């Protein structure tokens, strides 16, 4: 502290005593007759109005980043993600394209290393496998709270297929229709009744066993086959040597019949 500007205890007490004496003398002195008070001046009419207190704008909410990857359907997701981000400004989906080759080797490595994506494509069999290992989040509450795409809007059974131990581990992005073609001629020759909507899987397996023919170790007639519908145009005779076949996709003649 500067010694020239410091105030000692003694100086402080002297100053206080002097102020007290001055106050006492002033109270004992004769009081002069007060002069008439001047009329108050009118308030200025052009005084500036008080300015409102400045307000601070709330800080913008940070975007929620969602990392997403999948394979297949080229250019579909690349168009969907920007549209989603535009309509949902509080969320930013960061999409990374993956190739089908090596995808199911790449994914478990990412999960094991703690660097997996937030959302990714899985086949149902892989979903059940990962769900059984508690590697997938339980999104039951999210599905229940979704009013835009409610659970009631899904085809019956689809959401249940993505449950493990009553936990909703995923939702279907799409689904295929499957239907059964069967060769009436081969059924008639074998004396087997045609399958119906009430035919069980066990009954179907028994049908295919009876319809399968062999010449030694060589199969000359298959009892069943699984053929994708887009192959039917290139292989119209695919079912001629097969008694029945499951098809997926969109049938070319859904309301008609098929000559084999």
N, C-alpha and C positions, 0 to 999 in steps of 0.2 A: 504494500500500500504506500502511496506518496505521503511522506511526512508533512509536507506543506498543507495538504488537504485533509489530514487526519484530525479527528475531533477527540481530544482527551476527555476522560471522565470528568475532570475538574471543569473544563470548558463547557461541557454539556450541562452540568449542574448550575453553573453561573448563568447560563443562558436561560434555563428553566426558571430560576429565581427572578431574573430580570423581567421575564414575561409575566410572572405572577404579580410582581410589584406594580407594573404598568397597568394590569387589569384592576388592581385594588384602587389605585389613584384615580382611574377613570370613573369608577363607580362612586367616589366621594366628591368629585367636582360637580359644581352647579351645571344643570342641564340647560342648554339653550332652547329657546322656543322653536319648535319644529316648523319649518317652512311648509306652506301648502304643497301637497303633492301634485306633481305635474300630471295632467291628463294622459292616460295611456295612449300610445300611438296605435292607430288601427293596424291590424295584422296585414302584412303584405299579401295581396291577392294573387301575385304572380309567383309565389313561392313554389319551388319545385316539389311535386308530390314524392313522398318517400318511395324509393325503388324497392321492388320485391327482392327478398333474399335470393341469392343465386342458388340454383339447384344443381346437383351433380347427377348426370345421367348414369343409370345403372350400367355396370360393365356387361358387355355382350356375353351371353351364355356360350360356353365352350361347346363345340360340336362333339357329338358322340361318334367315334370312329369305329366302323365295323369292317373287319377284314373278311373277304369272301373269295372262295375259289371253287371252280368246278371244271369238268371237262365236257366235251361234246356240245352240240347245238351252237356251232360257230355263228358269231354276230348277233345272236339273240340276246344274251346277257349284256353284251357291249352296248346295246341300245336301251335295255331296261334300266341299267344302273344309273346313267345320267338323268333319266326321267324321274327315277325315285329320288335322287339327290335334289333335283330341282323342286319337287313337291314337298320335300321334307328337309327344310333348311337347317334343322337342329341335328341332322344325322348325315354323316358322310360315309357312304359305302365305298371302300377301296377294293376293286376287283382285280384279281390275279388269275389269268388264264392258265389252266393246267392241261396237259395232254393225257389222254387215256393210257398211253404206254408208260408204265411205271408209276401210275397214280397211286395204286394201292400198296406200293412200297414206300412212296414218298410220304403218304399221309400218316401211317403209324410211326414213322421216324419223327415227324413233326410233333405228334402227340406225345411221344415218349420224351422228347427234348423240351417240352413246354412251349414250343413256338407254333402251335397249330393255329389255323385260322378260326375266326369266331363262327363262321358259317361255311359249310362245305357240303358237297354232294356225296351221298352215300347210297349204295344199293341196299335194299331191305335186309339182305343177309348180313352185310357188314354192319348195318345199324344195330341189329340184334346182338352181334358179337361185341361191338364197342359199348353198347348200352349195358350188357351184362358185366362189363368190367368197370362200370361207373366212369367211363371216359367222356360221356356226353351229358350235357346239362339237362336237368328236369325242367321242361317248359310248360308244365301243366297249367300253372297260374296264368301264363301269358296267353295260352290258347283259350282259357275260360274268359279272360278279360277282353279278348278281341271281338269287337262289335262290327267291324268292317268285314271281316272274313270269319264269321262265327263257326263253331264246330258243327252246327246243324247244316251248314252248307256243303259239307264233304259227303262223298258217296259213302253209304253205310259200310263200316268195316275198315275204311282206309286209315283213320286215326288210330284205331285199335291195333292195327298192324305195326304201328310205330310206338308201341308201349312195351316196356320191360318192367316187371314187378310193379305194375300200376303207375309207372312214371312215363310221361310223354317225352320221349327222347328225340322226336323229330316230327316233321309234317311232310306229306307227299307234295312234291312239286307238280307232278302229273301222274297219270296212270294209263295203262293200256287196257283195252277190252280183249278178253280171251273168249274164244268160242271153239266148239268141237265140230270138226268135219268127220264124217265116217263114210266108208265105202259100203253101200248097201249090198252090192253084189258079193263081196267077201263075207259079210255077215250072214247073208242068206245061204251061201255055200257051206258055211260052218254050222248053220242052224242055231245061230245065237241071236237073241232078241236085241233090237237096236237100243242104244243108251237113251235115257230120258233125263229130264230135269231132276229126277229123284235118285238117279244112279249115284252111288257112293264111290269114293276113291278106291276102296278095297274091291268093289265090284268091277270097276274099270280095269284095275290091274289084272284081275282074273280073266276078263274078256281078252285083253291084249296077249296074255300068255297062250290062251287057246287059239288065237288067230295067228300066232307066230308059227311059221313053217321053216324047217331046216332040211338041208341035204347034207348029212354028216355034220361037219362043223361050220358049214356055210348057211347063213340065213337067206332063204329065198323069198320069204314074205315076212315083213315086219308087222307086228301087231299094233304098233303105234309109232308116231313120230311127232316131233315138235318142229314146226316150220313157220318161219316168219312170213307174214302175208306179202311183203314186198318181193319175196323170192318166188311166189306162186306164178307171177307173170312170166318169169324166166324158166320156171320148172313146172309147167302145167301137169306133167305126169308124175309129180312127186308122190301123190297119194295112190297111184295105180297099184303100187306094190306094197301099200300100207293100208291096214284096215281102218285106222283112225289117226287123226292128228290134231294137236292143239295149235291154234293160230293166234297171233297177236297183231294188233294194229287195226286198220280200218278195212273191213271186208269190201271187195269190189262190188259184190252183189248181195248186200245184207238182207234183202227181203226175198231173194230168189233161191234157186237151187244150183247146185254145181254138178256138172256131169264129169264123172271120172272114168 
